[in-house]
C-alpha cells in the first residue's frame, strides 16, 4: 500500500507492506513500513507522531485480525 497526503500543512509519504502466513493453528502477520513525515515531527513533536502512529497500527492490525477466517 502506498500513499501520500498532507497533515497540518506537512507532506507525508508512506509505503506499507503487510503479509500474513498460516502456520498450523496460528497466523503470522509481518508488517513493514516506511514513512516520510516531512516537517511534521518538528511541528508537533516526535512523541505525538509516535503516539498517533501506534494507535493507527493497532487499529489496522485489529481490522486485519477481525477479517481472518479461522478453521
Secondary structure, 3 states (H helix, E strand, C coil): CEEEEEECCEEEEEEEEEEEEEECCEEEEEEEEEEECCCHHHHHCHHHHHHHHHHHHHHHHHHHHHHCCCC
